[in-house]
Amino acid sequence: MDKITAIKSFVEVARCGSFTKTAEHLSLSRLQVTRHVQEIEQWLSLRLFHRTTRKVSLTLQGEEALSYCQQILSTVSDLQSRAHSHNHELVGTIRIASPIGLGQYLLFDMVEQFTSMHPQTNIQLVLSDNLSQLVDERVDVALRYMQQPDEHHIARKLMHIDSVLCASKAYLASSPLLDKPEDLGNHNCLVHTSATKWRITSNGINEQIVPKGNLQANEMSVLVKAAVRGMGIANIPCDLANQHLQSGELIEVLPEYSSPGHNLWAVYLSRSYQQTVVRAFIDFLAESWHRDIKKCGDINPY
């Protein structure tokens, strides 16, 4: 029995809870995956899964075995990487989940640089503004905007990104006066579906606004485009807004007020079984993005 291949099948079934999905992910037949798991069970003399017609779940012994099998795969990956260390080469595949806007701009630049430095690495990008489930999406690391990650995940803060309220000149020229946060109620606001309340601060006083408008989207670059086209006011992270503020396509509104923005985190499941190439990529991001992104590109993240 090829134990490494069988272990990969077992770990993947544990991740996605399905023999059929595992077969698709590993380009195997469902019968092959079933045999691999049976071989591991026979090898260990353990029952690894509870199997029903609707669900596959780990037994207590399976949970313990999974921890060791993940460590074995991590060790094998490290061994492969170390075999190339005399050439300072990293080898392996990294599956990264990222918000769409971040993936199209800042992250894309980092991926380009990293793969140029380490040509034997492969990057798989899962771009979505929804919070991906690390296990379900088979993701090694997820990049997420949040104030603080939940207790179930391990995370490393990469940087803080300011947000800015902005609109086009054309929109502001034909719209009601905007001097204070309450005036936003008279304006068409472009709202991200995950941020239906805007927090605004001035002189230590926090206000919370519920913006109203005729466009909501779950993807920030759509809201940026809408703001540039003069459809309304948007609350945009500065990694996306700065180029438009600098070009004059967008103008900051309520400049005496500030929007707190978000921290950008690298979120992952475990340090213990992390591949060398994944750790190296996270380190690369942390070193490259060691400074915060302020309004109008005051500080360059590179």
C-alpha positions as CSV (number, residue, x, y, z in Angstrom):
1,M,0.0,0.0,0.0
2,D,1.2,3.5,-0.8
3,K,0.6,4.9,2.7
4,I,1.2,8.5,1.8
5,T,-1.4,8.5,-1.0
6,A,-3.8,6.6,1.3
7,I,-3.2,9.2,4.1
8,K,-3.9,12.0,1.7
9,S,-7.2,10.4,0.9
10,F,-8.1,10.0,4.6
11,V,-7.1,13.6,5.4
12,E,-9.2,15.0,2.5
13,V,-12.3,12.9,3.4
14,A,-11.9,14.3,7.0
15,R,-11.7,17.8,5.6
16,C,-14.7,17.8,3.3
17,G,-16.8,15.1,4.9
18,S,-17.4,13.3,1.6
19,F,-15.8,10.4,-0.3
20,T,-17.3,11.8,-3.6
21,K,-15.8,15.3,-3.1
22,T,-12.5,13.8,-2.1
23,A,-12.4,11.8,-5.3
24,E,-13.0,15.0,-7.3
25,H,-10.4,17.0,-5.4
26,L,-7.7,14.4,-5.8
27,S,-8.6,13.3,-9.3
28,L,-9.4,9.7,-8.2
29,S,-12.4,7.5,-8.4
30,R,-14.7,7.2,-5.4
31,L,-13.7,3.5,-5.2
32,Q,-10.1,4.3,-4.9
33,V,-10.7,6.8,-2.1
34,T,-12.8,4.2,-0.3
35,R,-10.1,1.6,-0.6
36,H,-7.5,4.0,0.6
37,V,-9.5,4.7,3.8
38,Q,-10.1,1.0,4.3
39,E,-6.4,0.4,3.9
40,I,-5.6,3.0,6.6
41,E,-8.2,1.5,8.9
42,Q,-6.8,-2.0,8.4
43,W,-3.3,-0.7,8.9
44,L,-4.2,1.1,12.2
45,S,-6.8,-1.5,13.3
46,L,-9.2,1.5,13.9
47,R,-12.5,2.6,12.6
48,L,-11.9,6.2,11.4
49,F,-15.3,7.3,10.2
50,H,-19.0,7.1,11.1
51,R,-20.7,6.5,7.8
52,T,-24.3,7.1,7.0
53,T,-26.1,7.7,3.7
54,R,-26.1,11.4,4.4
55,K,-23.0,12.1,6.4
56,V,-19.4,11.1,7.0
57,S,-17.8,12.1,10.3
58,L,-14.7,11.2,12.2
59,T,-14.8,8.8,15.2
60,L,-12.9,9.8,18.3
61,Q,-10.1,7.5,17.1
62,G,-10.3,9.1,13.7
63,E,-9.8,12.5,15.2
64,E,-6.7,11.4,16.9
65,A,-5.4,9.6,13.8
66,L,-6.1,12.8,11.7
67,S,-3.8,14.8,13.9
68,Y,-0.9,12.4,13.3
69,C,-1.7,12.0,9.6
70,Q,-1.7,15.8,9.1
71,Q,1.7,15.9,10.8
72,I,3.0,13.1,8.5
73,L,1.9,15.0,5.4
74,S,3.4,18.2,6.7
75,T,6.7,16.4,7.4
76,V,6.8,14.9,3.9
77,S,6.2,18.4,2.5
78,D,9.0,19.8,4.6
79,L,11.3,17.0,3.5
80,Q,10.6,17.9,-0.1
81,S,11.3,21.6,0.5
82,R,14.5,20.8,2.4
83,A,15.6,18.6,-0.5
84,H,15.7,21.8,-2.6
85,S,17.1,24.0,0.1
86,H,20.6,23.9,-1.3
87,N,19.2,26.0,-4.1
88,H,17.1,28.1,-1.7
89,E,14.0,26.8,-3.5
90,L,10.6,26.5,-2.1
91,V,8.3,23.8,-3.5
92,G,4.6,23.2,-3.1
93,T,1.1,24.5,-3.6
94,I,-0.6,27.2,-1.6
95,R,-4.4,27.6,-1.6
96,I,-5.3,31.2,-0.6
97,A,-8.7,32.6,0.0
98,S,-9.0,36.4,-0.4
99,P,-11.6,39.2,-0.9
100,I,-12.0,39.9,-4.6
101,G,-10.7,43.5,-4.5
102,L,-7.6,42.6,-2.5
103,G,-6.9,39.6,-4.7
104,Q,-7.1,41.7,-7.9
105,Y,-4.6,44.4,-6.6
106,L,-2.4,44.1,-3.6
107,L,-2.4,40.3,-3.3
108,F,-1.9,39.8,-7.0
109,D,1.3,41.8,-6.9
110,M,2.5,39.7,-4.0
111,V,1.7,36.5,-5.8
112,E,3.6,37.7,-8.8
113,Q,6.7,38.5,-6.8
114,F,6.6,35.3,-4.7
115,T,6.3,33.0,-7.6
116,S,9.0,34.9,-9.5
117,M,11.3,34.4,-6.4
118,H,10.2,30.7,-6.0
119,P,9.3,29.3,-9.5
120,Q,8.5,25.8,-8.1
121,T,5.6,27.1,-6.1
122,N,2.0,27.1,-7.3
123,I,-0.7,29.4,-6.0
124,Q,-4.4,28.7,-6.1
125,L,-6.6,31.7,-5.4
126,V,-10.2,31.4,-4.1
127,L,-11.6,35.0,-4.5
128,S,-14.7,35.8,-2.6
129,D,-16.0,38.5,-0.3
130,N,-17.7,35.9,1.8
131,L,-15.8,34.5,4.8
132,S,-14.5,31.2,3.4
133,Q,-14.5,28.1,5.6
134,L,-10.9,27.0,5.7
135,V,-11.8,23.3,5.9
136,D,-14.7,23.3,3.3
137,E,-12.7,25.2,0.8
138,R,-9.4,23.3,1.5
139,V,-7.7,26.6,2.1
140,D,-4.2,26.9,3.6
141,V,-4.5,30.6,4.5
142,A,-7.4,33.0,4.2
143,L,-6.8,36.8,4.1
144,R,-9.7,38.6,5.8
145,Y,-10.6,42.2,6.9
146,M,-11.8,42.1,10.5
147,Q,-11.1,43.8,13.8
148,Q,-10.2,40.5,15.5
149,P,-10.4,36.9,14.4
150,D,-12.6,34.4,16.3
151,E,-11.1,32.1,18.9
152,H,-11.3,29.0,16.7
153,H,-8.7,30.2,14.2
154,I,-5.0,31.1,14.4
155,A,-4.3,34.5,12.8
156,R,-1.4,36.8,12.1
157,K,-2.1,40.5,11.6
158,L,-0.6,41.8,8.4
159,M,-1.6,45.5,8.4
160,H,-4.4,48.0,9.1
161,I,-6.2,49.5,6.1
162,D,-8.1,52.8,6.6
163,S,-11.5,53.3,5.0
164,V,-12.7,56.6,3.4
165,L,-16.2,58.0,2.5
166,C,-16.0,59.2,-1.0
167,A,-18.0,60.1,-4.1
168,S,-17.4,61.6,-7.5
169,K,-17.5,65.4,-8.3
170,A,-20.5,64.9,-10.6
171,Y,-22.5,63.2,-7.8
172,L,-21.6,65.9,-5.2
173,A,-22.4,68.7,-7.6
174,S,-26.0,67.6,-8.1
175,S,-26.7,66.4,-4.5
176,P,-27.8,67.9,-1.2
177,L,-25.3,69.6,1.1
178,L,-23.1,67.2,3.1
179,D,-21.6,68.7,6.3
180,K,-22.2,66.2,9.0
181,P,-22.9,62.4,9.3
182,E,-26.6,62.9,9.7
183,D,-26.7,64.5,6.2
184,L,-25.9,61.0,4.8
185,G,-29.6,60.3,5.2
186,N,-30.3,62.6,2.3
187,H,-27.8,60.9,0.0
188,N,-27.7,57.7,-2.1
189,C,-25.2,55.4,-0.3
190,L,-23.6,52.5,-2.0
191,V,-23.4,49.7,0.6
192,H,-21.5,46.4,1.0
193,T,-23.8,43.6,2.1
194,S,-21.4,42.7,5.0
195,A,-21.2,46.3,6.2
196,T,-24.7,47.7,6.5
197,K,-23.7,50.0,9.3
198,W,-21.0,52.7,9.0
199,R,-19.0,53.8,12.0
200,I,-17.7,57.4,11.9
201,T,-15.5,59.1,14.5
202,S,-14.7,62.7,15.2
203,N,-12.9,64.2,18.3
204,G,-13.3,60.9,20.1
205,I,-17.0,60.7,19.5
206,N,-18.3,57.6,17.7
207,E,-21.4,57.6,15.5
208,Q,-23.1,54.7,13.8
209,I,-24.9,55.4,10.6
210,V,-27.3,53.0,8.8
211,P,-26.7,54.0,5.1
212,K,-29.6,53.9,2.6
213,G,-29.3,53.7,-1.1
214,N,-30.4,52.0,-4.3
215,L,-27.3,49.7,-4.7
216,Q,-25.9,47.0,-2.4
217,A,-23.2,44.5,-3.5
218,N,-21.2,41.8,-1.9
219,E,-18.1,42.8,-3.9
220,M,-16.3,46.0,-3.2
221,S,-14.9,46.7,-6.6
222,V,-18.5,47.0,-7.9
223,L,-19.2,49.8,-5.3
224,V,-15.9,51.5,-6.3
225,K,-17.0,51.5,-10.0
226,A,-20.5,52.8,-9.0
227,A,-19.0,55.6,-6.9
228,V,-16.7,56.6,-9.8
229,R,-19.6,56.6,-12.2
230,G,-21.4,59.1,-9.9
231,M,-24.1,56.8,-8.5
232,G,-23.5,57.8,-4.8
233,I,-21.3,57.7,-1.7
234,A,-19.3,54.6,-0.8
235,N,-17.2,53.6,2.2
236,I,-14.2,52.1,0.5
237,P,-10.9,50.6,1.9
238,C,-8.0,52.8,1.0
239,D,-6.1,50.0,-0.8
240,L,-8.9,50.4,-3.5
241,A,-9.8,54.1,-3.0
242,N,-6.4,55.7,-3.0
243,Q,-5.7,55.5,-6.8
244,H,-9.1,57.1,-7.5
245,L,-8.6,59.8,-4.8
246,Q,-5.2,60.7,-6.3
247,S,-6.6,60.8,-9.9
248,G,-9.5,63.0,-8.8
249,E,-12.1,60.5,-9.9
250,L,-13.3,60.3,-6.3
251,I,-13.3,63.0,-3.6
252,E,-13.3,62.4,0.2
253,V,-16.5,63.5,1.9
254,L,-16.8,64.5,5.5
255,P,-13.0,64.8,5.7
256,E,-13.1,66.0,9.3
257,Y,-14.6,62.7,10.3
258,S,-12.9,59.3,10.0
259,S,-14.0,55.7,9.4
260,P,-12.0,53.2,11.5
261,G,-11.2,50.8,8.6
262,H,-10.2,47.2,9.2
263,N,-7.2,45.1,10.1
264,L,-6.1,42.6,7.5
265,W,-5.3,39.1,8.9
266,A,-3.8,35.9,7.6
267,V,-6.1,33.2,9.1
268,Y,-5.2,29.5,9.2
269,L,-6.1,26.4,11.2
270,S,-2.9,25.3,12.7
271,R,0.8,26.2,13.1
272,S,1.8,22.6,13.9
273,Y,1.0,21.1,10.5
274,Q,1.6,24.1,8.2
275,Q,3.7,23.4,5.2
276,T,7.0,25.2,4.9
277,V,5.9,27.0,1.7
278,V,2.8,28.3,3.4
279,R,4.7,29.6,6.4
280,A,7.2,31.2,3.9
281,F,4.3,32.9,2.0
282,I,2.7,34.3,5.2
283,D,6.1,35.6,6.3
284,F,6.6,37.2,2.9
285,L,3.3,39.0,3.2
286,A,4.0,40.2,6.7
287,E,7.4,41.6,5.7
288,S,6.0,43.2,2.5
289,W,2.9,44.7,4.2
290,H,4.7,45.8,7.4
291,R,3.1,49.3,7.3
292,D,-0.5,50.4,7.3
293,I,-2.3,51.9,4.3
294,K,-3.5,55.4,5.0
295,K,-5.8,57.7,3.0
296,C,-4.5,58.9,-0.4
297,G,-1.5,56.7,-0.4
298,D,0.3,58.5,2.4
299,I,2.1,55.3,3.2
300,N,3.0,52.7,0.6
301,P,2.5,49.1,1.8
302,Y,5.5,47.9,-0.2
